[in-house]
């Protein structure tokens, strides 16, 4: 990016796990729905391996999922708010 950050795009939980293990990011962005797995599981794994990582979890308007994300120190962005809130959140995290 223009701020000097690199981005990696992966298609599923298994690919994300492998990419994260090989190249831990400054910011992890994941959807709640990742096929057989849940993006919150990826956030939990990320924080175990890298406690300082910032995480954004994207999902439906669901108070339980939002609470679970916050419990993992992740920011939760609801799908309907994605276009306006996501870029503001990512910029605030990355500086």
N, C-alpha and C positions, 0 to 999 in steps of 0.2 A: 504494500500500500504506500501511499504518499508519506505516511508516518514512519515507514521503515519496518512495518510488520509483515510477516508472510502469512498467507492463507492456504489452508488445505481443505479440500472438499472430499468427503468420503460418503459412500452410499449406504452403509449400515453399521450396526453396533460392532460387529467383529472387525470391520475395516477401521472404524474409529478407534477401537481399543488398540489395535496394532500401530496405527499412526501416532496415537498419544504416547504409547510406550517408547516408540522410536524417537519422536520429536515432541516433547511436551510443549504445548502452546502457552502464550501469555493469556489468551482468552479462548474458552471453549464455548461454542454455540451449538446447542443441540435441541432437537424437537423431542417432545415427550414420547411421541410414537416413533419407535425405531424397529419396526417389524416385531420379532419375538421378544425383544427387550424394550426397556423403557429408558428414555433419555436421563431420567433421574438416577438410574443405575450407573450411567456413564459419569454423571456429575459426582456421585459418591466415590467411584473409582478414581476419578481425577483428583479429588480432594485428599484421598488417602495417599496417593503417590506424590502429590504436589499441593500441599496445604495453602499455598499462596495464590493458586490459580483463580482467576475470575471466571465465572460461569453464567451464561444466559440460557435459560430453558424456555423454549417456545411451546405454547400449548393452548388448548381451548380455555374458555372462561370457566374454571373449575377451582373453587376455593380450597379443596383438599390437595390438589396437585400444586397449587400456588403455595400453600402452607408447607408441603413436603419440600418444595424447591428452596424456600427460605430457610428451612431447617438444615439444608446442605450448604448454606451461605451462597446460594445461587439467586440471581435475579430472574423473575418470572415475567415474560412478556406474553400477553394474550394474543392469539392469532388476529383478532380484529384490529388490534392496536399496532400490529407489526410494522407497517410502513412508517408510522410517525414516531413510535417509541423506540424501535430497535436501534436506529442510527444514533439517536441521542444517548441511549444506554451504552452502546459500544464505544462511542467517543468519550463519554465520561469515564469509562473504565480504562481505556488505553491512553487517555490524555490527549 
